[in-house]
């Protein structure tokens, strides 16, 4: 995969952000793109907004069971979904994401270790670049 640059968001320190692609597992032609996928090595889960899930027309794993977690500065609850995900828009893999209300994420995606552990990621902080392979 290519090299990515760290991104400055709202005047905070540069952070590793990558464009992320999601697909509906039942209909692979339904794809949505998110420009602000934050690589978060401290997160166990990958978290998306309900807007992403709505665009994908995805079906919950178990709509009756919400998942509670602590993060994003508060305790939150979300619903688990299975979706396809890709960093290049071509090579999709099946994964689980947790959907939360839109106001929690502000159009960002939190990419947690359930996805990051699939890859070798080199963070070069001094040069503000990273790569995923």
HELIX and SHEET records of a PDB file:
HELIX    1   1 UNK A   50  UNK A   56  1                                   7    
HELIX    2   2 UNK A  102  UNK A  105  1                                   4    
HELIX    3   3 UNK A  113  UNK A  116  1                                   4    
HELIX    4   4 UNK A  125  UNK A  127  5                                   3    
SHEET    1   A 7 UNK A  47  UNK A  49  0                                        
SHEET    2   A 7 UNK A  93  UNK A 100  1                                        
SHEET    3   A 7 UNK A  74  UNK A  86 -1                                        
SHEET    4   A 7 UNK A  15  UNK A  23 -1                                        
SHEET    5   A 7 UNK A   3  UNK A   7 -1                                        
SHEET    6   A 7 UNK A 129  UNK A 132 -1                                        
SHEET    7   A 7 UNK A 121  UNK A 124 -1                                        
SHEET    1   B 6 UNK A  47  UNK A  49  0                                        
SHEET    2   B 6 UNK A  93  UNK A 100  1                                        
SHEET    3   B 6 UNK A  74  UNK A  86 -1                                        
SHEET    4   B 6 UNK A  15  UNK A  23 -1                                        
SHEET    5   B 6 UNK A  31  UNK A  39 -1                                        
SHEET    6   B 6 UNK A 109  UNK A 111  1                                        
SHEET    1   C 4 UNK A  47  UNK A  49  0                                        
SHEET    2   C 4 UNK A  93  UNK A 100  1                                        
SHEET    3   C 4 UNK A  74  UNK A  86 -1                                        
SHEET    4   C 4 UNK A  67  UNK A  71 -1                                        
END                                                                             
